[in-house]
Amino acid sequence: MNKKPVLVIMAAGMGSRYGGLKQIDPVDHDGDLIIDFSIFDAKEAGFEKVIFIIKKAIEKEFKEHIGNRMEKHIQVEYVYQETDCLPAGYSVPESRVKPWGTGHAVLCCKDVIDGPFAVINADDYYGKTAFREIYRQLSEQGDNEKYQYAMVGYRLYNTLTENGHVSRGVCTADEKGHLADIHERTRIEKHGDRAEYTEDGGATWTFLPEDTLVSMNMWGFTESMLKELEGRFTVFLDKNLPVNPEKCEYFLPFVVDELLKEGKAEVTVLKSADKWYGVTYKEDKPMVMDAIQGLKDSGYYPQKLWKAASACRKKIRRAGFQAYSRESEAWKKNGENRRKRKIAGYNRK
């Protein structure tokens, strides 16, 4: 029997561009966080367990604002991404503060995952369709002669901000709907009505068309990805530490692209009709709050997110208890009837 997919949420980032822990910053008037909506949608799609990747430095705040609440609704486990989580023989460069990237974050989960898993960012809103599609894909498709992975793609222009640059995995899909290649562009900016990226600090810019497909770090993997991440991490360190010890990052898209080029993996591109929302900068927050409130006002989400979920569970439990009570009453009544018939039989004798 296939193992049920679990949800991995990367929440170790310190929000340097945002200016604080945006993971715990509410995005509506009821105090809900973006991560609340992700877990709500994931649970609705079928996920029963979430693994939070965090740093020890934010553990107390994270558990107080998120983890302790979520334990009432879904199974929770923690994994810690620290800069000193390195293979034997490697040490943290003296001036290194930055985490090692999304590939390293997922690699930190290797001891707690033994089946298919989805990966998301803690501070991105993905929408219900994305969670339904990736859960279905992970539940139905396993590795064959190639690793069978999945990603949810979004239109680049729906993921940009007016307030600075963003990092996106720019994708190309083939005619079969499989990912052909992916390149992490770490500085994409909106210039008027155009999106452009630079790889030389802004000296030159390259145009990205409107229909460009991007990854927002919503991936679906089998357990095989953990083995690949582990085996390739030392190669990454050997190549990058000598030239960029302070800032080199081991990105998930880098590893996915390598596996595609080696013919070892096939990645199904799942497209979501839902709009992506994210708060990269503090100035993005009012727009996101308006959008989230609009989703609640339209009935797409209940106004009281987890209160509604708890009420639903109570209703189910109550219905179950009532059904059990009715069944018990019927059983007792049948037993009484059998007893009466038995007595009547004795009397006739």
C-alpha positions in Angstrom: 0.0 0.0 0.0 1.3 3.4 -1.0 2.3 5.7 1.9 0.2 8.9 2.2 1.9 12.1 1.0 3.1 14.5 3.7 3.4 18.3 3.5 6.8 19.9 4.0 6.8 23.7 4.8 10.0 25.6 4.5 9.8 28.2 7.2 13.5 28.8 8.2 13.9 32.1 6.4 14.4 35.1 8.5 12.6 37.6 6.2 15.5 39.9 5.5 13.7 41.8 2.6 10.5 41.9 4.6 12.2 43.2 7.8 11.0 40.5 10.2 9.4 37.1 10.6 6.7 37.3 8.0 5.7 33.7 8.7 3.9 35.0 11.9 2.5 38.2 10.5 -1.3 38.1 10.1 -2.8 38.8 6.6 -6.4 39.4 7.7 -8.4 41.0 10.4 -9.0 37.7 12.1 -5.3 37.1 12.8 -4.9 34.4 10.2 -1.5 33.9 8.6 -0.7 32.8 5.0 0.5 29.5 6.4 -3.0 29.0 8.0 -4.6 29.0 4.5 -1.9 26.7 3.2 -2.5 24.1 5.9 -6.3 24.6 5.8 -6.2 23.9 2.0 -3.7 21.0 2.4 -5.8 19.3 5.0 -8.9 19.7 2.8 -7.0 18.1 0.0 -6.1 15.0 2.1 -2.8 15.8 3.8 -2.7 14.5 7.4 0.8 15.5 8.4 2.9 18.6 8.1 6.7 18.9 8.7 7.9 22.4 9.5 11.5 23.3 8.6 12.6 26.0 10.9 15.7 27.4 12.7 16.3 27.0 16.4 16.5 30.8 16.6 12.8 31.1 15.7 11.5 28.0 17.4 9.9 29.6 20.4 8.0 32.3 18.4 7.1 29.8 15.6 5.5 27.3 18.0 3.7 30.0 20.0 2.2 31.6 16.8 1.8 28.6 14.5 2.9 25.2 15.7 1.0 24.8 18.9 -2.2 25.9 17.1 -1.7 23.6 14.2 -1.3 20.5 16.4 -5.0 20.8 17.1 -5.8 20.3 13.5 -3.0 18.2 11.9 -0.1 16.0 12.8 3.0 18.1 13.3 6.7 17.4 13.2 9.7 19.7 13.2 13.0 19.7 11.4 15.8 22.2 12.0 17.8 23.8 9.2 21.0 25.2 10.6 24.1 26.4 8.8 26.2 23.7 10.5 24.1 20.8 9.2 26.9 19.8 6.8 28.4 16.5 5.7 31.4 15.1 7.6 34.6 16.9 6.7 32.9 20.3 6.0 32.6 23.3 8.2 30.7 26.6 8.1 32.7 29.5 6.7 33.5 32.0 9.4 31.5 34.8 7.9 28.5 32.6 6.8 25.1 33.6 8.2 22.8 32.8 5.3 21.0 29.4 5.2 22.2 26.9 2.5 19.1 27.2 0.4 15.9 25.3 -0.4 17.7 22.1 -1.5 19.5 22.0 1.8 16.3 22.7 3.7 14.6 19.6 2.2 17.7 17.5 2.7 17.4 18.2 6.4 14.2 16.1 6.3 15.9 12.9 5.2 15.5 11.2 8.5 11.8 11.9 8.9 10.4 11.2 5.4 9.9 7.7 4.0 7.4 8.3 1.2 6.0 11.0 -1.2 6.0 14.6 -0.1 5.0 18.0 -1.2 7.1 21.1 -0.5 6.0 24.7 -0.2 7.2 28.0 1.2 5.7 29.2 4.5 4.9 32.7 3.2 3.3 32.0 -0.2 -0.5 31.6 -0.9 -1.0 28.8 -3.4 -4.8 28.2 -3.5 -7.0 25.2 -3.1 -6.6 23.8 -6.6 -2.8 23.5 -6.2 -3.0 21.4 -3.1 -5.7 19.1 -4.6 -3.7 18.5 -7.8 -0.4 17.8 -6.1 -2.0 15.5 -3.5 -3.7 13.6 -6.3 -0.5 13.3 -8.3 1.5 12.1 -5.3 -1.1 9.6 -4.3 -1.5 8.1 -7.8 2.0 8.3 -9.4 5.1 6.6 -8.1 8.6 6.2 -9.6 9.1 3.9 -12.6 12.1 3.8 -14.9 12.3 7.5 -14.1 11.7 9.5 -10.9 8.1 10.8 -11.1 7.9 14.4 -9.7 5.5 17.2 -10.0 5.4 21.0 -9.7 2.7 23.6 -9.7 3.3 26.4 -12.3 2.2 30.0 -12.2 2.3 32.8 -14.7 5.3 35.0 -13.9 3.4 38.3 -14.2 0.9 37.1 -11.6 3.8 36.7 -9.1 5.7 40.0 -9.3 5.8 42.9 -6.9 6.0 46.6 -7.5 8.2 47.0 -4.5 11.5 45.3 -5.5 13.1 42.2 -7.0 12.0 38.5 -6.6 13.6 35.1 -7.1 11.8 32.7 -9.4 12.4 29.3 -11.0 11.8 30.1 -14.7 10.4 27.0 -16.4 9.8 25.6 -19.9 7.3 22.8 -20.4 7.1 20.4 -23.4 4.1 19.4 -25.4 3.3 16.6 -23.0 3.1 18.9 -20.1 6.4 17.8 -18.6 9.1 20.2 -17.3 11.8 20.6 -20.0 14.1 22.8 -18.0 14.2 25.2 -15.1 16.6 28.0 -14.2 16.6 29.9 -10.9 16.6 33.6 -11.6 17.5 35.3 -8.3 16.7 38.9 -9.4 13.6 39.5 -11.5 12.1 43.0 -11.5 9.1 44.6 -12.9 10.1 47.6 -15.2 6.9 49.3 -16.2 4.8 46.6 -17.8 7.8 44.4 -18.5 9.5 41.7 -16.4 13.3 41.4 -16.7 16.1 39.6 -14.9 19.8 40.3 -14.4 22.7 38.1 -13.5 25.4 40.7 -13.3 24.1 43.1 -10.6 21.9 45.1 -13.0 24.5 45.9 -15.7 22.4 44.1 -18.3 18.7 43.0 -18.2 17.0 40.2 -20.1 13.2 40.4 -21.0 10.8 37.7 -19.9 7.6 37.3 -21.9 4.1 37.5 -20.3 3.4 33.8 -20.6 6.6 32.8 -18.8 5.9 29.8 -16.5 7.5 29.9 -13.0 7.9 27.7 -10.0 6.9 29.1 -6.7 8.5 26.2 -4.8 5.5 24.0 -4.8 6.9 20.7 -5.6 5.9 17.0 -5.3 8.6 14.5 -4.8 9.1 10.8 -4.1 11.5 9.7 -1.4 14.2 9.3 -4.2 14.7 13.1 -4.2 16.2 12.9 -0.7 18.9 10.5 -1.9 19.7 12.8 -4.9 19.9 15.9 -2.7 22.3 14.2 -0.3 24.5 12.8 -3.0 24.8 16.1 -4.9 25.3 18.4 -1.9 29.0 17.6 -1.4 29.6 18.3 -5.2 27.8 21.7 -4.7 30.0 22.6 -1.7 33.2 21.6 -3.4 32.4 23.7 -6.4 30.9 26.8 -4.7 32.6 27.2 -1.3 35.9 28.3 -2.8 34.3 31.1 -4.9 31.3 32.2 -2.8 31.5 31.0 0.8 29.1 33.6 2.3 26.2 33.5 -0.1 26.2 30.3 -2.3 22.8 28.5 -2.1 21.8 24.9 -2.9 18.5 25.5 -4.7 15.9 22.8 -5.3 15.5 23.9 -9.0 19.2 23.4 -9.6 18.9 19.7 -8.6 15.7 19.2 -10.5 17.2 20.7 -13.6 20.3 18.4 -13.3 18.0 15.3 -13.0 16.1 16.4 -16.1 19.2 16.8 -18.1 20.5 13.4 -17.0 17.2 11.8 -18.0 16.7 10.5 -14.5 13.5 12.4 -13.7 10.2 13.4 -15.2 8.3 16.3 -13.8 4.6 16.8 -14.5 3.7 20.5 -14.6 0.4 21.1 -12.8 -1.3 24.3 -13.6 -3.5 26.1 -11.1 -6.3 28.5 -11.9 -5.9 30.1 -8.5 -3.9 33.3 -8.1 -0.7 33.2 -6.2 -0.2 35.7 -3.4 3.0 36.5 -1.4 4.4 39.1 0.8 8.0 39.6 -0.2 8.2 43.2 1.1 6.1 45.0 3.8 4.7 47.2 1.1 3.1 44.1 -0.5 1.0 43.4 2.6 -2.1 45.7 2.0 -2.7 44.2 -1.4 -2.5 40.7 0.0 -4.8 41.5 2.9 -7.4 42.9 0.5 -7.2 39.8 -1.7 -7.5 37.4 1.3 -10.5 39.3 2.7 -12.1 39.2 -0.8 -11.8 35.4 -0.8 -13.4 35.2 2.7 -16.2 37.7 1.7 -16.9 35.6 -1.4 -17.4 32.4 0.7 -14.3 30.7 -0.7 -13.0 30.5 2.9 -15.0 30.8 6.1 -14.5 34.1 8.0 -13.3 32.2 11.0 -10.9 29.7 9.4 -10.1 27.2 12.1 -13.2 27.8 14.1 -15.2 26.6 11.1 -13.0 23.6 10.8 -13.4 22.7 14.5 -17.2 23.2 14.2 -17.2 20.8 11.2 -15.3 18.2 13.2 -17.7 18.5 16.1 -20.6 18.1 13.7 -19.1 15.0 12.2 -18.4 13.6 15.7 -21.9 14.4 16.9 -23.4 12.8 13.7 -21.2 9.7 14.4 -22.3 9.6 18.0 -26.0 10.0 17.0 -25.6 7.2 14.5 -24.0 5.0 17.1 -26.7 5.8 19.6 -29.4 5.0 17.1 -27.6 1.7 16.3 -27.3 0.9 20.0 -31.0 1.6 20.6 -32.0 -0.6 17.6 -29.7 -3.4 18.9 -31.2 -3.1 22.4 -34.7 -3.1 21.0 -34.0 -6.2 18.8 -32.5 -7.9 21.9 -35.6 -7.1 23.9 -37.8 -8.5 21.1 -35.8 -11.7 20.9 -36.1 -12.1 24.7 -39.9 -11.6 24.6 -40.2 -14.2 21.8 -38.1 -16.6 23.7 -40.3 -16.2 26.8 -43.4 -16.6 24.7 -42.1 -19.9 23.3 -41.5 -21.3 26.8 -45.0 -20.3 27.8 -46.5 -22.1 24.8 -44.6 -25.3 25.8 
